[in-house]
Amino acid sequence: NENLSVTGIATVGSAVTISESGIEASGIGITVANLNGGQISMNRNMVKNGAMVIAQRGTNALTWGQGNAYQVDTFRGRNNGGEFSMQQMTDDAPAGTGLYYSIKLQVTQTDTSIGTNEYNSLVHIVEGYDFQRTAFGASGAKDLTLSFYVKSNLTGTHTGAFVNVGNNRSLAYNYTINSANTWERKVISVPGDTSGTWNKGDSVGVKIVFALKVGSSFQTSNVGVWEATESMGTDDGQNIMASTSNNLYLTGIQLEEGTEATPFEHVHYSEVLSQCQRYYWEVNDNKYRRIGGYKRGDSNVHFEIQSPVPMRVSPTPTLSDGGIFTDFHSSFGSTQSSPQISEWDVNIGKGLLVISSTYASTGVFIPSWEGYQLQLSAEF
């Protein structure tokens, strides 16, 4: 067998020509076993809302102190020593990519003396059902590629990690920001992991960590290597939390099978909204009227509730405004609080919302519940 080198146009049979412009076939079909190792396909991106399109909780900058919080859907901020804010940014994305939104992480409280167990990070969790395809934890584990766009005022080496559900398998990665305040695309190669326990259900498939600061207990000196520990980054990464002038912007995050980074996979707005509502859904004030509740013999009122899509697990409800009960004509003058979910069917996203009410009557029908604000979370 010898390779054939042709300058110009090659003709194969009577109907196929091959040139620098591509392949032209007249009157026949072309069969391709795979393109780029099978990577050119729909649903190749395992990251939901990687274009930062959906922010159901609002677009204002969110500061929350210590612990965890969400602002842009599916992306969790984590503060343990020092603090940063998160905000969905509009019309701030790399030109020519079709991306329009990004998430901005802005340091609001510095940490220049990092405790061994401290960290600040942005985390996206790929659900186990979506991570099944990687075959991690078995001999056929597939290589993956992470790609994303990033900009920061702080140039140099930055870091992050991949972590399993048990926090006992991780791979740390580095990337370099070359020019300040300039969008750059980064590509991270992730070898398949044949060891460890990897969830294949509705729990954590893999955590993708973008670190702003990593304490020594969560650091490793090994880059791009799976280890039996919980790493959040390498010891090469900078401390973004050192100054309130520091920030980090991210968008176009994609995790896919294979060893090549393909162009970011854009999906319809309605599709990404539905993907996000699997994890979080809310009803805003005066935008929804719930009909047909029932007041039992105690203080509880029951309403049937249906989520837009089946949620990951039975959601945790929060009632930020109890609204009012009415008969479509006048208010009952009661207050509502303490929401709970009962009899939830995860397969269809339906169950009972049980709320406590000061309405005195019992064993009665509640015609209408209006002006309330309800948040349902099935986040990890």
FIKOLFI-227400 format. One record per residue: x, y, z of N, C-alpha, C in turn; residue in three letters. Coordinates in steps of 0.001 Angstrom, whole numbers, plus 500000, padded with zeros to 6 digits. Layout:
! FIKOLFI-227400
XYZXYZXYZALA ...
//
This chain:
! FIKOLFI-227400
500834498801500000500000500000500000500872501254500000ASN 500558502194499126501312503429499043500371504617499106GLU 500868505701499686500087506923499723500128507602498356ASN 499036508247497978498944508962496716498902510452496982LEU 499806511177496403499851512625496562499495513269495243SER 498483514141495258497997514773494039497977516284494217VAL 498503516998493265498407518456493261497335518861492250THR 496337519608492714495241519987491833493991519209492167GLY 493369518605491150492104517900491336492282516429490988ILE 491780515558491893491800514117491631490395513669491276ALA 490261512873490224488965512346489817488917510860490147THR 487860510458490873487669509061491254486449508544490510VAL 486649507592489616485543507119488798485030508222487891GLY 483724508235487687483145509231486777482375510323487484SER 482279510222488828481359511150489500481944511877490697ALA 483155511531491136483706512117492357484987512865492046VAL 485072514119492478486309514891492361486724515359493743THR 488026515341493979488587515763495261489572516882494991ILE 489373518008495677490274519152495514490478519820496862SER 491236520922496863491453521661498117490148522222498672GLU 489149522400497791487860522962498228486971521931498901SER 487258520622498681486452519590499310486185518444498359GLY 485135517676498659484751516525497857483428516828497170ILE 483385516624495850482154516835495104481718515513494478GLU 480465515134494774479927513883494219478632514193493487ALA 478543513747492241477353514009491429476568512723491233SER 475321512720491737474424511608491486474685510365492302GLY 475577510445493280475838509283494136475871509726495589ILE 475796508773496487475890509059497907477289508807498422GLY 477648509489499493478942509289500132478696508682501510ILE 479309507566501804479188506908503106480430507202503935THR 480227507738505146481340508073506036481175507269507317VAL 482184506488507657482111505659508871482020506528510109ALA 482828507573510183482719508525511290483453509797510902ASN 483110510872511562483788512142511382484452512527512689LEU 485769512752512629486492513174513819486254512219514975ASN 486332510911514687486158509928515748484756509879516293GLY 483771510336515517482388510304515969481961511527516733GLY 482829512560516813482512513722517636481538514690516979GLN 481420514678515663480506515605515004479102515018515069ILE 478364515401516079477025514863516280476268515784517217SER 474974515572517332474166516338518265474369515817519682MET 474089516672520646474163516308522069475546515820522467ASN 476570516347521839477912515920522220478418516650523457ARG 477853517828523729478300518594524897477566518131526143ASN 478304517658527120477721517182528371477437518315529357MET 477905519524529059477685520682529931476378521350529543VAL 475492521502530499474216522175530263474339523659530598LYS 473899524494529681473969525944529837475407526443529771ASN 476233525760528992477624526177528862477793527524528199GLY 476765528002527494476805529334526878476277530410527822ALA 475943530035529042475499530975530091474245531740529689MET 473365531077528927472171531739528399471095531921529469VAL 470942530930530343469836530920531295470293531376532672ILE 469570532367533222469805532833534592468430533100535205ALA 467746532040535617466371532168536109466280533006537372GLN 467346533068538136467318533799539405467531535291539218ARG 467778535728537982467983537148537709469386537417537212GLY 469613538621536727470887538968536109471736539912536948THR 471265540301538123472068541162538989473202540366539618ASN 474285541031539931475409540377540600474960539807541934ALA 475359538581542205474982537895543431476179537775544347LEU 476043538289545568477014538045546626476300537280547731THR 476963536302548324476256535430549263477065535049550487TRP 478270535552550640479070535187551804479717533825551628GLY 479770533052552703480403531736552658479393530663552225GLN 479925529527551738479050528444551315478826528454549815GLY 477699527880549398477409527666547983476236528526547512ASN 476233528863546228475123529634545666475118529473544148ALA 473947529792543541473786529773542091473298531137541625TYR 473794531574540475473250532759539812472923532400538370GLN 473910532138537536473661531522536235473332530050536469VAL 472286529560535814471815528193536064472893527151535819ASP 472934526160536680473794524961536690475235525248537086THR 475571526497537402476938526826537800476933527299539254PHE 477608526518540099477587526754541545478860527450542000ARG 478693528578542665479823529253543282480067528712544669GLY 481343528589545048481696528043546354482711528975547023ARG 482365529453548209483256530307548982483622529634550295ASN 484904529487550520485413529010551810486675529804552114ASN 486475530988552730487558531933552924487640532867551727GLY 487447534167551953487345535088550830485991534950550157GLY 485613535953549364484312535924548706484406536525547311GLU 483567536008546413483435536601545080481968536642544710PHE 481628537509543779480254537606543274480171536925541917SER 478934536575541531478678535984540219477616536803539510MET 477780536953538196476803537719537432476788537266535983GLN 475573537081535432475445536836534005475693538144533267GLN 476615538107532307476944539289531515476348539144530120MET 475734540222529640475111540238528321476011540956527327THR 476122540401526127476934540986525057478390541137525489ASP 478866540161526271480279540111526656480745538686526468ASP 481180538393525251481577537042524865482528537150523677ALA 483274536108523377484231536169522267483553536382520919PRO 484064537316520154483469537673518867483579536525517871ALA 482564536422517028482595535457515948482312534029516348GLY 481863533809517579481617532445518067480139532113518157THR 479276533121518016477851532910518239477470532949519701GLY 478444533141520571478174533261522005477846534716522331LEU 476927534912523278476441536254523596476536536563525092TYR 476449535525525920476466535690527370477742535088527962TYR 478066535524529163479164534933529924478840535075531406SER 479625534403532243479501534581533689480746535297534188ILE 480528536315534996481628537088535568481768536741537050LYS 482979536387537439483316536142538842484209537295539292LEU 483736538053540262484450539239540721484792539106542202GLN 486059539228542548486461539144543953485875540327544709VAL 485185540033545820484591541086546646485211541150548040THR 485841540065548486486540540039549772487798539186549594GLN 488938539788549813490197539120549495490568538055550526THR 491457537179550079492074536183550959493518536017550500ASP 494425536635551215495841536587550859496620535582551695THR 495995535043552725496626534023553556495723532791553524SER 496011531899552599495101530795552302495252529675553318ILE 494134529327553993494137528184554900494256526882554122GLY 494772525861554760495031524601554053493766523988553467THR 492622524196554108491371523595553646490444524601552977ASN 490959525762552615490119526793552013490128526696550484GLU 489071527230549883488963527226548421487882528204547993TYR 487997528678546770486940529421546074486898528883544656ASN 485709528587544173485638527968542849484251528118542237SER 484204527930540936482965527772540192482907526314539752LEU 481758525665539981481640524235539707480419523966538828VAL 480615523174537799479493522634537030479475521132537230HIS 478291520571537492478159519142537713477439518515536537ILE 478102517538535925477482516732534882476750515581535561VAL 475449515482535331474648514438535970475091513051535505GLU 474971512072536397475413510721536091474788510134534845GLY 473496510392534625472835509889533424473544510384532159TYR 474007511641532191474661512228531025476122511815530922ASP 476696511368532042478106510977532060478295509487531775PHE 477201508731531719477270507293531453478109506974530227GLN 477939507767529184478551507487527880480075507378527949ARG 480689507941528997482148507957529075482733506618529504THR 481905505743530102482354504428530583483485504544531604ALA 483527505648532338484551505799533375484388504712534436PHE 485526504292535001485530503246536009485616501848535427GLY 485763501734534107485859500431533441486998500476532423ALA 487353499317531908488513499217531020488331499993529725SER 487103500241529319486844500968528085486617502452528274GLY 487067503027529381486855504450529651487351505315528503ALA 486539506295528099486840507111526920487588508384527293LYS 488467508790526409489129510075526569488125511194526308ASP 488284512303527034487385513445526920488182514700526609LEU 487485515719526140488110517019525890487221518113526468THR 487813518954527301487138520133527843487647521351527081LEU 486725522186526638487115523450526008486249524572526571SER 486803525760526630486058526904527155486757528193526751PHE 485996529279526807486533530612526583486661531306527932TYR 487768532039528107488037532667529403488734533999529176VAL 488483534936530080489290536157530133489412536603531574LYS 490485537304531855490746537782533207491737538939533135SER 491715539786534138492741540811534243494075540218534675ASN 494022538975535199495206538350535785495774537310534817LEU 496916537606534222497543536672533294498333535611534063THR 498767534591533328499573533545533942498807532242534066GLY 499280531377534949498737530027535104497522530016536019THR 496449529426535538495234529206536318494972527704536365HIS 494060527293537224493922525855537453492480525448537703THR 492261524155537742490944523581537999491077522079538120GLY 489936521371538093489982519924538299488697519259537855ALA 488770517938537718487617517061537556487572516167538783PHE 486352515982539355486235515220540598485018514305540518VAL 485141513097541039484018512150541005483066512362542168ASN 481991511568542220480941511730543223481445511474544637VAL 482409510566544791482909510238546126484043511111546596GLY 484440512102545789485569512977546106486849512192546370ASN 486985511046545705488193510231545893488876509866544578ASN 488454510500543486489147510435542206489130511841541614ARG 490287512319541199490340513662540631491512513798539676SER 491360514729538773492409515088537826492494516602537795LEU 493662517136538075493858518584538068494446519025536733ALA 494055520217536287494548520751535018494995522197535201TYR 495842522645534300496269524040534239495915524638532888ASN 495753525944532853495665526668531594496302528028531791TYR 496736528633530710497460529897530782496669531006530112THR 496473532095530825495899533307530235497061534169529777ILE 497126534391528477498277535073527879498131536589527862ASN 496922537078527597496708538528527481495589538954528421SER 495816540015529147494826540489530115493573540991529405ALA 492417540676530014491119541205529567490832540890528102ASN 491256539718527668491082539302526277490521537881526241THR 489465537678525474488895536334525380489876535388524692TRP 490105534231525325490975533197524791490291531840524949GLU 490481530957523968489927529607524089490990528661524639ARG 490580527839525590491471526870526205490928525463525970LYS 491841524513525783491485523120525538492247522238526524VAL 491513521384527223492094520499528234491828519051527823ILE 492876518251527730492737516824527417492533516047528704SER 491526515174528705491172514401529896491208512915529547VAL 492238512185529959492273510744529667491174510013530423PRO 490624508977529811489602508186530487490147507553531758GLY 489322507504532785489725506917534069489111505524534206ASP 489946504520534260489464503135534360489247502704535803THR 489549503575536756489419503227538177488358504086538849SER 488074503760540093487181504576540889485707504287540656GLY 484885504984541434483428504849541353482851506085540693THR 482085505869539619481509506963538851480003506749538747TRP 479251507706539272477805507583539298477218507617537896ASN 476233506770537664475592506690536353474082506918536454LYS 473651507568537549472240507853537756471994509335537917GLY 471106509700538881470707511096539019471582511897539974ASP 472693511318540402473615512043541274474767512623540444SER 475868512943541107477008513583540457477715512609539526VAL 477766512934538235478575512157537305480031512574537412GLY 480279513866537179481603514437537389481440515921537693VAL 482301516432538556482348517857538851483483518493538047LYS 483151519573537333484155520350536621484416521604537443ILE 485631521745537933485985522820538858486848523855538146VAL 486451525117538265487281526245537843487693526972539120PHE 488964526908539451489422527375540764489839528844540721ALA 489464529564541771489974530913541996491063530913543061LEU 490997529896543928491980529747545000491871528327545519LYS 493022527704545820493015526326546308493975526205547493VAL 493453525769548645494303525497549789495145524251549563GLY 496232524129550321497207523063550077496617521671550224SER 495584521499551044494974520169551213494298519688549941SER 493937520624549048493237520265547820494095520508546576PHE 495405520675546784496327520881545676497051519581545329GLN 497545519525544099498435518448543672499509519046542776THR 500645518376542715501712518816541813501638518106540470SER 500717517166540358500587516360539144499493516920538250ASN 499843517228537025498918517828536066498440516750535087VAL 497106516679534900496548515785533893496640514318534238GLY 496677514006535531496814512616535986495688512300536971VAL 495004511185536770493985510762537732494641510259539004TRP 494127510743540155494677510363541454493548509997542402GLU 493865509177543397492870508723544375492781509719545525ALA 492345510933545215492219511988546210491268513048545667THR 490963514047546482490152515174546018491046516376545792GLU 491357516639544544492102517837544176491152518827543519SER 491368520113543790490603521171543135491459521970542177MET 492739521616542102493658522306541212495085521927541563GLY 496018522496540822497425522211541072498040523295541950THR 499286523049542358499993524054543147500616525133542263ASP 500325525073540943500806526108540020499837527274539902ASP 498585527047540276497546528048540034497706529301540864GLY 497333530426540275497412531697540985496266531844541977GLN 496462532743542917495407533097543868494651534296543322ASN 493572534027542599492755535118542060492143535930543190ILE 491958535317544343491300535970545476492192536983546192MET 493384537219545684494334538101546370493969539575546266ALA 493107539957545317492778541369545139491346541522544655SER 490673542568545139489306542844544676489301543425543263THR 490464543657542687490549544072541286490473542875540348SER 490598541666540892490678540471540052489304539933539673ASN 489214539411538467487978538815537990488291537683537028ASN 487270536892536747487382535785535798486052535669535066LEU 486100535649533732484915535484532904485009534132532195TYR 483873533446532062483845532153531382482611532048530500LEU 482738531356529390481597531012528545482017529923527563THR 481053529401526818481353528395525802482012527155526368GLY 481532526708527533482145525551528190481580524276527575ILE 482455523386527151482035522154526478482895520975526930GLN 482233519882527299482907518628527616482360517565526683LEU 483248516912525929482808515966524906483742514765524852GLU 483236513698524264484054512520524024485073512804522935GLU 486216512108523019487217512225521982488380513097522384GLY 489348513171521504490591513885521795490705515221521075THR 489655515622520358489661516895519656488569517805520212GLU 488887519093520288487890520092520691487139520564519458ALA 485866520248519365485053520695518240484464522068518553THR 483936522770517551483295524063517821482180523919518853PRO 481961524981519606480940524927520651479586524572520056PHE 478881523659520720477581523192520235476469524109520741GLU 475919524905519862474799525769520215473500524963520164HIS 472624525195521123471328524529521142470239525598521220VAL 469011525217520861467896526152520911467660526639522335HIS 467207527889522442466928528475523755465951527614524547TYR 464897527148523892463887526350524590464484525058525129SER 465443524499524412466063523258524862466938523480526091GLU 467751524525526066468623524755527223467811525193528435VAL 466699525924528216465826526286529334465248525031529982LEU 464785524092529172464252522841529709465327522059530458SER 466544522050529937467638521372530626467870521978532010GLN 467823523299532084468055523969533369466896523751534334CYS 465666523683533818464508523501534695464449522100535292GLN 465249521189534825465388519891535497465986520079536885ARG 466729521174537085467432521404538340466859522572539144TYR 466187523487538471465646524653539186464502525245538379TYR 463464525635539099462304526255538467461669527194539482TRP 461165528325539013460542529263539939459291529887539343GLU 458405530307540242457203531060539878457366532460540442VAL 457290533465539563457500534836539986456195535518540369ASN 456323536544541163455185537292541687454287537800540557ASP 452965537538540718451922538047539825452015537531538389ASN 452788536483538164452876535912536824452168534569536723LYS 451595534131537829450954532818537797449867532771538855TYR 448731532196538517447645532005539470447393530503539605ARG 447508529998540815447302528563541032445856528337541482ARG 445171527484540761443748527265540985443524525947541733ILE 442612525980542668442105524734543230442920524095544323GLY 443119524795545435443734524188546608442677523653547559GLY 443159522903548553442219522352549527442803522510550915TYR 442011523104551810442411523314553210441866522158554043LYS 442783521420554663442375520263555456441920520693556856ARG 441865519708557740441421519992559101442503520599559961GLY 443725520733559438444803521405560167445141522703559431ASP 446337523195559596446706524472558973447225524305557557SER 447289523075557065447911522834555766446931522949554602ASN 447452523529553515446720523630552263447497522867551196VAL 446778522088550388447403521258549366447045521774547974HIS 448083521937547148447900522266545738448654521238544902PHE 448032520761543838448790519947542880449749520850542141GLU 450956520328541887451956521126541196452635520276540134ILE 452860520875538977453491520193537851454671521036537382GLN 455861520471537403457028521200536912457061521161535386SER 457728522125534737457760522161533273458376520915532651PRO 459365520339533347460002519092532911460213518242534157VAL 460366516922534014460695516110535194461994516592535828PRO 461957516861537122463132517360537809464005516188538278MET 465266516485538546466247515444538845465815514574540013ARG 465370515190541083464861514510542272463675515313542782VAL 463017514827543795461944515601544419462506516941544875SER 461955518057544408462588519353544658462374519857546086PRO 463272520743546490463154521448547766462489522799547501THR 461321523071548125460617524327547842461017525452548801PRO 461044526661548277461227527866549081460126528847548705THR 459471529407549692458397530370549462458891531736549916LEU 459354532544548962459885533866549321458787534912549455SER 457588534611548951456424535471549143455204534563549201ASP 454481534590550321453350533689550519452115534041549722GLY 452069535238549129450938535625548313449629535689549086GLY 448520535624548365447195535727548994446262534654548436ILE 445301534240549268444200533394548818443026534308548460PHE 442357534002547352441204534789546953440094533873546436THR 438899534462546302437800533763545636437525534410544279ASP 438587535009543692438548535736542426437859537098542558PHE 437466537417543772436775538694543999437408539448545155HIS 437670538757546265438255539407547427439246538463548097SER 440173539065548864441221538294549524440710537665550811SER 441268536484551160440896535816552408441644536380553610PHE 442639537249553350443355537889554444444251536957555229GLY 444839535971554581445703535007555268447143535161554814SER 448034534538555565449448534481555170449849533015555021THR 450807532762554107451238531407553791452745531260554010GLN 453171530067554430454589529847554722454881528348554749SER 456123528007555041456579526638555316456179525629554234SER 456631525810552993456261524877551925456958523526552059PRO 456268522483551640456825521139551580456322520463550297GLN 457072519470549840456662518677548691456283517285549178ILE 455165516780548666454686515454549054454266514682547809SER 454413513357547863453932512461546798454481512848545427GLU 455769513182545371456362513629544110456713512436543228TRP 456317512501541969456649511484540977457747512042540079ASP 458985511548540230460114512104539490460004511834537993VAL 459252510829537603459168510479536190458330511467535380ASN 457383512111536040456533513069535330456623514473535912ILE 457356514639537026457515515964537609456235516513538195GLY 455552515714539008454266516133539548454113515646540977LYS 453446516461541799453206516079543181452351517098543887GLY 452393517080545191451616518006546012452543519028546658LEU 452133520280546574452787521346547321451940521599548565LEU 452534521412549722451827521577550993452358522829551677VAL 451467523772551969451877525005552621451025525235553869ILE 451621525899554817450904526275556037450235527634555826SER 448985527766556280448244529018556090447524529406557375SER 447403530717557572446666531221558743445167531329558474THR 444738530964557280443313530993556982442581530052557944TYR 441583530570558650441001529855559781440103528690559386ALA 439380528799558297438429527748557928439159526455557596SER 438508525320557834439082524013557533438109523206556674THR 438654522227555973437829521378555133437152522145554023GLY 437877523133553433437270523984552419438156524039551170VAL 437539524397550069438219524579548792438795525981548728PHE 440033526109548254440663527418548066440615527734546573ILE 439783528677546161439620528918544719440904529344544010PRO 441653530291544594442794530841543868443885531296544829SER 445134531008544442446315531469545193447100532363544248TRP 447299533625544647447860534615543738449025535360544380GLU 449877535932543498450937536837543948452021536195544780GLY 452187534897544664453207534236545471454493534081544680TYR 455585533832545387456893533569544772457407532244545303GLN 457575531283544406457952529931544786459169529502543990LEU 460171528967544700461350528432544046461461526946544357GLN 461691526134543317461846524689543467463245524303542984LEU 464037523722543880465408523382543546465656521884543638SER 466225521330542565466710519953542569468190519955542197ALA 468866521070542551470306521179542296471051520145543148GLU 472288519903542774473105518928543491473518519486544852PHE 
//
